[in-house]
Amino acid sequence: MAIKKEKVDAVLVGFGWTGAILGQELTEAGLHVLALERGGMQDTPKDAEYPKVIDELAYSVRGKLFQDLSKETVTIRHGVDDVAVPYRQNGSFLLGTGVGGAGFHWNGMHYRVLPEELELRTRYETRYGKDFIPEGMTIQDFGVTYDELEPYFSKFEYVCGTSGKAGNLNGKIVEGGNPLEGKRSREFPLPPLTTTYGAQLFDKAAREVGFHPYPAPAANASGPYTNPYGVRLGPCNFCGFCENYGCYMYSKASPQTTILPVLLKKPNFELRTQSHVIRVNLDSTGKKAVGVTYIDAQGREVDQPADLVILSAYQMHNVRLLLLSGIGKPYDPKTNEGVVGKNYAYQMNGAVNVLLPKGTQLNPFVGTGAGGVGMDDLNGDQFDHGPLGFLGGASIRHVRYGGRPIKQTPTTPGTPSWGTAWKAGVQDAYQRYMTIGISGSVMSYRDAYLSLDPTYKDSFGQPLLRMTFDWHDNEFDMLGHMGKRMEEVAKAMKPEKHFVAVRKKGARYDTRVYQSTHNTGGAIMGANPKESVVNKYLQSWDVSNVFVMGACVFPQNMGYNPTGLVGALAFWAAQAIRDQYLKNPGPLVQA
């Protein structure tokens, strides 16, 4: 028989970025908030302690901070009639676990969103006509605009101490920033990080070709900073150990370095780790959540009553919990009915790699998670898609992440993978090899979705989430165009050689190679319940006291990293809960 706990005002399922944001906001509103985290406690002094944390073998190779895929994972297949198999080794994406989630070991790339991305279907239909969107592509508007979210983008940046330079300040184009970005109400909290030599070379070459490069926004502090909660961050020292690691310098924004020092001390907040939520419990009508059930560290089933349930886990986990709990109608690609699981999307990435002349010294070990130079000339709808025949674009940048000995020792194509020739290849390329990264959008499609697997179960006996996904011609066309344009930039660097690395049509989605942990969709937001799982405030259309956070609400994916938008939406939803829902519990948008 399940243990029954005392009722709380709000329960958070998952305690990463969105859980921390909602915890801070709802406790400020006076609610008694409980956070349930399936993993263990993680904090900077213990889990990012120097020098133990700069262990590439433990963290980057063996995935010390990642989910145990032997206990819970996702199954993957390419097509709706294929048999899915479990994802048991870290490859294409890296699922975090524990307090802070992926926010503890991300790189800190802190982009907002280009305004047109939030109204994508309307934008494309207006500019190119309805027939421009191919059959089977299911893109749609978010249901919220950039102007509505702008204050929350800014708030998240100031919580994080993000380093950057405004390019559009209240409608005025500012020299040195991104002239193509949406309007900002204020400058970044910190100036850009110092530009590395490789980023300087990319900046110069991109300008020569006619593009508009700018300092990439980085949630890596460029100087000492105290955020609005009174939490202090220290300046980044360019150690080159950012992605996959906690930050021992307290320089990379994470829940641990921005919110938790304040939140964890509050008397009306409680955190329970090793608490794996297995379902949201509904009343007899199925229209109201009464709490959640979780498995504790001793393997006991625990019922936790709550007035408000916030799903604040990672994208895939939120979708799976909705399906396991019977909240919303599951999506069926054959009938095109239902919404839960619909519009799963990813990113299609590529690169142009450049071998600079002998004698060049890039000093790749001087690295940051997000500092560098980016450009948006080929992102969103910042260019004319009409003659090109594809939708979407890419965020393009050069960021020097580091020069670690195991996974950051590049060689030119054709170099043997071991032995004397490999060693010589590493020595030759290490100081003069750099990458122009292409982070491409992926549109949503009728045949790309998430569902419960009929065969495989997790360690608690519950069905695993099943991903059905493969590449489409539109994305191959997009990436091919990006590769050609970036080849122009590479040539402007006057290198010894350059190498275009983009997928060609016919390639299948390959889970064995890391691409990005930018999984989106499955619990998408929108203007009506026939096309979306949650409304513009991230409130479930079906169960009004359930709110769903994270990139699962994106109707399609973009070229940018998702965290900036995820954080802004969390603050936006929290404000709606505080100002509207708590005063009059019920649907915030009428169906």
N, C-alpha and C positions, 0 to 999 in steps of 0.2 A: 504494500500500500504506500502511496506517495506521501512524503512529508509535506505538510502545508505550512507555509510561512505567512507572516503578517502582511497585510495589504500595503502597497506603496502607491504613491501618486503616479509615478512613471517608472517604467522599466526600460533600460537600454539593452538591446541584444547586440553585443559586440562593442569593443571599447578601443577603437582607433580614432582617426581624425573626427569623423562625424559624431561618434559617441561622446568624445571629449567636448566638442562644441555644444551638442544638445545638453550634456550634463551641466556645463557651465551656465548656459542660458536658462535652463529650466530651474536650476537651484537659485539663480538670481531672482526668478519669479516667485520663489518661496515654496516650490514643490519639494517633496521628499523623493529623491531620485535614486534608483538602484541600477548599477551597471553590472551586467553579467558577461564575463569574458571567458571563452572556452579554454584559452591558453593561460600561461602563468604570468606572474608579475615581471615586468621589464622596466628597468630604470637606468639612467645614464651612469651613476656611480658604479653600479654592479655589472651592467650588461654592455657598457661601452667604456670599460676601464682600460686605460693605456698602461702597458703596451699590449695587453692580451687581445684587445679588439682588432688590432691590425694583423690579423691572422687570415691570410687569403685562403688557405686550405680549408680552414674551419667554416668560414663565412661564405665565400664566393663559390667554392667548389662543393663542399659538403652541405651547404645551406643550413647553418646552425639556427637561423632565425625563421626558417620557413615551416610551413605546415607539414606534418607527418603524413605523407601520401599513402602509407600502408594502412592507415586507419580511416581516413576520409579523403576522397578525391573527386574528380569528375570523370565521366566516361566521354569519349569523343568519337565521332564518326563524320565522314564527309557528306553523305547524302541521306535522305529520309528513309531509304530502303536498305541502308547499310546496317551492319551490326556494330555497335559501339564497343570500344575496349577501354579499360581504365588507364588513366594518366598516372603512372606510378613513379616516374623519375622527373625531377625538375628540368624543364626544357623551355617551351614556348613562353610560359608565364610563371611567375613565382608567387605563390600564395603565402601571405604572412600569417602569423598567429601570435597570440599573447598581447599584453597591454601595449597600445600604440599601433598594433597591426602593421600594415605595410608602411604607415606613416613614420615608423621608427627607423626603417632602413631604406627609405626612398632616396632619390638623388636631390630633390628640392627644386625641380623644374616647376616654376610657379607662373604659368600663363593664365590669362583670363579666358576669353572666347571672342572670336570675331563676331560682331553683332548679327550678321546675316546667318550665322550657324544656328541661332536659336529660332529662326523663322525660315528654315532651309527650303521646305517644299514651296512655301509661298514665294520665296525669292526666285527659285528656279523657274517656277511656272510663270511668274510675272515677266522675268527677263527673257526666257527662252521658249516659253510655251509649254502647255501640258504634255505634248507629245515628246518633249525632250527627255522626260523621265521614262526609262524603259520599263516594259512590263515585268512584273515580279519584283521591282524595287519598291520598298515600302517605307520610304523616308517620310517624316512628318515634322511639323513644327513642335517645339517644346511646350508651347502654351504660355511662356513667360518671355519677356523682352529683355534686351541688354540694359535699357534704361531702368527697368524695375530692379534688376540685380546689381547695378553699379555700386550702390552704397555697401553692399555685402561683399562684393569683390574687394573693395577698398578695406573694409573691416578685417577681412581674412589676411590681407597683405600686412596690415599693421599689427595683427596678432603674431604673424610669422616673422616680422622684421625683414621683409623681402627686399632684396637689393635690385635696383634697376633704374631706368630713366624714362620718364613720361615722354611720349611722342605726340599726344593729343590731350592737352590740358584744357578742359572745359570748351572744347571746340577749336582751340588755337594750336596749330602745329608747332611743336617745340623741337629745335635743333638738337640732335644727338639721341633722340628716342625713336620709337617706331611710328612713322607717320601714318601707317595703315590701321592702327589699333582703334578701338572704340574710345569714346570720350572718357577721360578720367576726371574725377572731381578734385583730386589732389595728387601731388607728387608721390613717388615711392617713399617709404619710410627711410630707406638707406640708399646711397648712391651705388652704381654698379660695382661689381667686383673688378679688380685689376684684370685687364685683358692679357691673356697669355699670347705668346708669339704666334702660335698657329692660328688663333682667332684673329689676330691682327692681319695675317696674310689673307685669310678668308674674307675679312671685311674689305680690304683693299681690292681684291680680285672681283668680289661681288659688285662693288661700286663701279668698277671699270666696265662690267658687262651691262650695267644700267639698273641694278637692283638697289634696294634700300635696307641694308643691314642695320642692326641695332643691338645694344647690349642685351643679352638674354636675361629675362627676369629670374632671379635665383633666390630661393628661400635658404640661402647660405649667407650669413651676415657679413657684410663688408666692413663692419666696424662695431664697436660696443653699442648695445641697444637694449632699451627697457620697453617692453610692450605695454599696451593699455591695462593689462592685469597686474603690472608691476614685476613681471618676470624678466630676468636679464639674460641676454645672449652675448657670447663673446665673438670676436672676429674670426672668420675662417682663416686657417693657416695653410691652405692648399696642400693638405697631407696626401690627397689622392686615394683616400679610403672612405667613400661616401655611400654609393649604392651597395646594398647588402649588409651595411654596418650601422651601428649606432654611432653618434658623433661625440667623441670624448672631449671635444673643444666647446661643447654647448653652442655650436655655431649654426648647425642645421636645424631648421624648424621641425619640430615633431610635437605630438601631444605632450611628451615628457619635458620638452624644453620651453613650452609656451603656455600651457593651460594647467597641466596636472599639479604643479607645485601649489596652485591656488585651490583647485577643485577638490583635491584629495583631503584637504584640511577642513572642509565644510561639514558642519554637524548634520546637515540635511542631505548629505551624499554618502552612498555606500558602494563599494566595489567588491564583488565576489569573483575571484579568479577560479580557474578549473571548473567552470560552470557552463556546460555545453547545452544550449537550448535546443530542444528537439521539436517543439511545436508551439504555436500560439493557440491558446485555448479560447473558444468562442462560446457564447451562451446558446440557449436552445433555438434562438432565431437565426443564428449564424451571421448576424449583422453587428454584433458587438463583441469585442475581445474582453475577456475577464482576467487575462494574465498569460503566463507562459509556463511551460514545464521544462525543466532542465535536469541533466544528470550531473551530480556533484563529483568531487574528487574521489569519494569512496564508492562511486558507482550507484548511488541511491537516486531514485527519482524524486524530484522536488517540484511542488506546485507553488508558483509565485503569483499571487493575485496582484493586479495593478489596474488603475483606471485608464492609463495611457500606455500603449506599447510602441516603442520606436525601434524599427529594424535598422541597426547601424553597423552591421557587419560588412564584409566585402561584397562586391557585386553579385558573385555567384551564390554566396551563402544566403543573401537576402531573397533571391529568386527561389532558391530551393525551399526555404522556410515558408514562403507563401504557398508553394505547391504542396508541401507536407501538411500545412495547416488548413487547406481548402479555402483560402482567401482569394477570390477572383476565379474566373473561368480559365482553365489551362488552354493554351493556344494549340490549334490543330492546323498544320500547314496545308493539309489536303482539302479541308473545307474552308480554310481561311477564317475560322471562327475562334473566339476566345482571345485573351490578351496576355495572360501570365506566361512568360517565357518568350514572347514575341520580340522580334527585332534585336537578336543578339548580334553584336558587331565587334570588330577588333581593329587593328591597324595593319597596314601593309607598308613595311619599311624597306629602305634600300640605302645605297651609299655610292659615292664616288670617292675612291681612295687615291691619294696622291703621294708619289715618291718624289720628294724634293731633291735638288742637287746635292751631291756629296759635300760635306762640310756644314750643312744646315744643322743647327742644334735646337730642337724643339723642347728639350728637357721635359719629356712627357710625365715624369714623376711629379711634376708640379701641377696638381690637378684638383678640381673641385667637382661637386655633384652637378652643378647647373650653370656655373659661370662660363660665358663664351659669347659668341655672336650668332644671332639668328636673323631670319628674314621671312616676310610674309607675302612677298609679291606673287607667289604661286600657291597661296593658301586660301581656303574658303572660296569666296567668289570675287577675289581681288583681281582676277584676270578674266578675259572673255573665253568662256567654255564653248561658245557656239561653234566655231570652226573646228574645235578639237574633238567634239563628240563624246566627252565623258563628263561626269559630275565629280565634285570633290577636289581636294588639293592636298598640299603637304606643308608642314612646318619644317623648315630647313635650317640647320645650324651646324656650327662646329663648337663642340665642347670637349675640352681635354679632361677626361675623368681621372687619369692617373697613368702610371707606368708600372703596375704591379707585375711580379715575375712569372706568374702562372698563366693568367688569362689576358694580360695586356702586353704581350710580346709579339706584335704582328710581323708577318713576313709577306713578301710579294707573292702573287699567284704563281704557282709552279715550283715554289720552294719545297723541298722534301720536308716531311712532318717530323723527322727525327734524325739523329746522327750529326756528323760533322758538318754536313751541308746545311742542316737546319740551324745549327749554332751560328754558322757564318751568316746565314740569312737574317737571323735576329740581330746580330751585331751590326749588320749593314743598314737595316731598316729602322731600328729602335729610335734613333734621334731624328729621322727625316721622313717618317711615314705618318700621314694624317688623314682623317676621314671627314668628308662633308656628309653629314647624316641627313637622311630624308625620312621624315615621319609622316606617312600618308594616311589620309582618312579612309574609312571603309563605310560604304552605304549599307543600309539594312535591306534585307531581302526576305521574300516569303519563305524560302527554304533554309534560312539561318535562324535557329531558335534553341531554346533550352526546355527540357522536359525531365521527368523522372525516369530513371533507367528501369526497365522491367526485369533485369537480371541481377545486377550488382548492388550490394548493400554496404553500408559503413559498419564500423565496429559495434554500433548500437542496434544493428539490424534494420536500419532505415534505407530506403532506396537512394542511391547516389544520383546526383544531377547528371543529366546527359546533354552534351553539347553536340549540335548538328551544324557544321560549318565548313565551308570551303571558299576559295577565291572565285571571283567573278570577272568577266572580261572588262567591266568598267574600271576596276582597280588596276588591272594590268595596263590598260591604256593610260590611266593616270600616272602610274609609277614610271612607265616608259617615257612619258613626256618630261617628268621631273628629272630623270636620268640624263636626258639630252640637254636640258637647260643647265644642269649642274656640271655637265661636261664642259660647257663653255666657261664656267667659273674656274674649273680645274685647269684648263688650258691657259687661262689668264695668269695663273700662278707661275707659269713657265717651268713646269716640273720636268724631271728626267723621264718619268712615266706616270700615267694615270690609269685607273682601272674602274670601269663602271660595273657596279654590283646591284643589278635589279632583276627581279623575277620576270621570266618570260611566260607568255600564255601557254597553258598546259601544265604548269607547275601546280602541285597540290599543297594544301596547308599541311605543314610538317611540324609536328609538336616537339621534335627532338632538338630543335635549335631555338635558343632564346630570341624572342622578337620584342615583346613588351608586355608589361603587366597592366595593360590598358584595355581591360575587358569591359564592355558596356552592354546595356539593354537587358531585356527580360522582365523589367517592372517599369515600363516606360511611362513618362508623364505626358499629358495632353489635355485637350479641351473637353473631351467627352469620354464616358466609360466604354463606349463601343470600340474605341481605338487606343485606350490607354489603361494602365493599372492604377495610376495615381493622378490626382489633379495638379494644378499649378503650384500648390503648396505642399506637394509630396504626400498628400493624404489619400489613403485608400478609398476608391469609389465605393467599395463593397462593405468595408468595416471602418466606420468613420473615426474610431479611436486608435487606429493603426496608421503610423506614418513610416515611410520607407525612404532611407537616405542612400546616397552613393551614386556611382556611375551606372547602376542598374536602371536608373530613370532616364538615361539618354536614349532618345529614339533612334539615333545613329551615331557613329563615331566621327571624330574630327582629327585634324592633323596635330593639334595641340595635346600635350599631356593633360589628363582630366582633373588633377587635384585642385587646381584653382577654381574650377566650376563646381566641383563637388563641395568644397568648403563654402563657397558663396551660397549655394543652394541650401546647405545645412543652416547657415545663419538666417537665410530668407524664411525657411520653414519654421525655425525656432521663433522668429518674430511673429509669424502668423499664429502659431500656437499661443504665444504669450498675449498678443493683442486681441485675437479673435476667438480662438477655440476655447480657452480657459474661461472666458466670459459667457460663452454660449456653446457648450459642447455639442457637436454635430457636424454635418457636412459644411465645409467652408465654401464650396462651389456646388450649386444645384445642378444635378444631372439633367 
